[in-house]
Amino acid sequence: EGPTAVTINGQEAATAVIKATSDNDTPLAAFVAVVSKNDRVVIMIAATPADTEAEYRPLFEAMANSIEVSEPVAAPLPESQGILLFGVTETGNVTAAGGSAWEFIGLEGELVDIIVRPLAEDFDLIFDLLDESGNSVLDIEVDESFGQEELRGFTIPASGTYTVSIYGFSGSAGDYEITLAEAGS
């Protein structure tokens, strides 16, 4: 069905229902909504077996009708805990209310390792590496495992002050250790 032009929360939008078949030959119905405002677009896709489409379609429509496209708001960086020095392990804390941050001076072309280790088995953390403008220099935050997180052999893109921003996964809190090292040392 469709696409059909609609308005969702005062925003231009379009909806459609696409019929398809899964890899195991199950007939499917996918509800698609595209909502735009200024230069931002949200796409929602929800699918169900075709025989339950009538049951789930009101839910999918309600989900689409709840979409409000807005400008992203960056969370403020937590106050810096201090300066990281090569080869020195520091201890920090993440609270449920916010993260933790450490700074270091990086030189263009320098290869570094950053290791962040939670001090409790039930504390899972993630970290990001930000440049002087507060922009991430990574493709994605570091969250490789439950436990120690590592960024190994990272090449500093430009000389300047960098911030390691550390948060608990899903609002978790706890103590951790962080080490900045020359790559491979």
C-alpha positions in Angstrom: 0.0 0.0 0.0 1.2 3.5 -0.7 3.3 5.3 -0.3 0.9 7.8 1.2 1.8 11.4 2.1 0.7 12.2 5.7 1.6 14.7 8.4 2.9 13.4 11.7 3.2 15.9 14.6 3.3 18.7 12.1 6.1 17.1 10.1 6.0 15.9 6.5 5.8 12.2 6.3 5.0 9.2 4.2 3.8 5.7 5.1 3.6 2.5 3.2 2.9 -1.2 3.8 5.2 -3.6 1.9 4.3 -7.2 1.4 7.3 -9.6 1.2 8.3 -13.2 1.9 11.0 -14.2 4.4 13.9 -16.5 3.7 11.8 -19.4 5.1 8.8 -18.5 2.8 6.8 -16.8 5.6 4.6 -14.0 4.1 5.4 -10.7 5.8 3.9 -7.3 6.1 6.3 -4.4 6.8 5.0 -1.0 7.9 7.3 1.8 6.8 7.2 5.5 7.9 9.5 8.2 6.8 9.2 11.5 8.7 11.2 14.6 7.8 11.8 18.0 9.3 14.3 20.5 7.9 17.4 18.5 6.9 16.7 15.5 9.3 14.9 12.3 8.5 13.6 9.4 10.7 12.8 6.1 9.1 10.8 3.5 11.0 10.4 -0.1 9.7 8.2 -2.6 11.6 7.4 -6.0 10.3 5.2 -8.9 11.3 4.0 -12.1 9.7 1.2 -11.2 7.3 -1.4 -13.2 9.2 -0.9 -10.9 12.3 -0.8 -7.6 10.3 -4.3 -6.5 11.4 -3.4 -7.1 15.0 -0.1 -5.1 14.9 -0.9 -2.4 12.4 -2.6 -0.1 15.1 0.6 -0.4 17.2 2.9 0.3 14.3 0.7 3.4 13.4 0.8 4.6 17.0 4.6 4.2 17.0 4.9 6.2 13.8 2.6 8.9 15.2 4.8 9.4 18.2 7.9 10.4 16.1 9.1 13.9 16.6 12.2 14.9 14.6 14.4 17.3 16.5 17.9 18.7 16.5 20.3 16.5 18.4 21.5 17.8 21.7 25.0 16.7 22.8 25.2 15.7 26.4 27.6 18.0 28.3 31.0 16.5 28.9 31.7 15.5 32.5 34.3 17.5 34.3 37.8 16.3 33.6 39.3 14.1 36.3 42.8 15.2 35.3 45.6 14.7 32.7 46.7 11.2 31.6 50.4 10.5 31.3 51.9 7.7 29.3 52.3 4.5 31.3 50.5 5.8 34.4 47.3 4.0 35.5 44.7 6.3 37.0 41.5 5.4 38.9 38.2 7.1 38.3 34.5 6.7 39.0 31.3 6.8 36.9 28.1 7.6 38.7 24.6 6.8 37.5 24.0 10.6 37.0 26.9 11.0 34.6 30.2 9.9 33.2 33.9 10.7 33.7 36.5 12.2 31.5 40.3 12.4 31.3 42.5 14.5 29.0 45.8 13.9 27.3 48.1 15.7 24.8 48.4 13.8 21.6 50.8 14.5 18.7 49.9 14.0 15.1 50.9 10.5 13.9 51.5 9.2 17.4 50.2 5.6 18.1 48.5 5.1 21.4 46.7 2.4 23.4 43.9 3.3 25.8 42.7 0.6 28.2 39.8 1.1 30.5 39.1 -1.7 33.1 36.1 -1.7 35.4 37.0 -2.7 39.0 33.8 -4.6 39.6 32.6 -7.6 37.6 29.0 -6.3 37.3 30.1 -2.8 35.9 30.1 -2.5 32.1 31.4 0.7 30.6 31.9 2.3 27.2 34.3 5.1 26.2 34.8 7.6 23.4 37.8 9.7 22.3 37.0 13.3 21.6 39.1 16.1 19.9 39.4 19.6 21.2 36.1 20.6 19.6 34.3 17.7 21.5 33.8 15.6 18.3 34.5 11.9 18.4 37.6 10.8 16.5 36.4 7.2 16.5 33.9 5.5 14.1 31.9 4.2 17.1 32.3 4.3 20.9 34.5 1.5 22.3 32.2 -1.2 23.8 33.8 -4.5 22.6 33.0 -6.7 25.6 31.7 -6.9 29.1 34.8 -6.0 31.1 38.0 -4.3 29.9 37.6 -2.0 26.9 40.6 -1.3 24.7 41.6 1.0 21.9 44.9 -0.4 20.6 47.2 1.2 18.0 45.1 4.3 17.4 46.8 7.0 15.3 46.4 10.5 16.7 45.0 12.5 13.7 46.2 15.9 14.7 48.3 17.4 17.5 46.1 18.7 20.4 44.3 17.9 23.6 42.1 14.8 23.5 39.4 13.7 26.0 38.6 10.1 26.9 34.9 10.2 27.8 33.8 7.2 30.0 30.2 6.2 30.7 28.5 3.2 32.3 26.6 1.1 29.9 22.8 1.6 30.3 23.4 4.0 33.2 25.5 1.6 35.3 28.0 3.0 37.7 31.3 2.0 39.3 35.0 2.5 39.6 37.5 1.8 36.9 41.2 2.1 36.0 42.4 3.9 32.8 45.8 3.6 31.2 47.2 5.6 28.3 50.3 4.0 26.7 52.4 4.2 23.6 51.0 1.5 21.2 52.5 -1.9 21.8 54.3 -1.0 25.0 
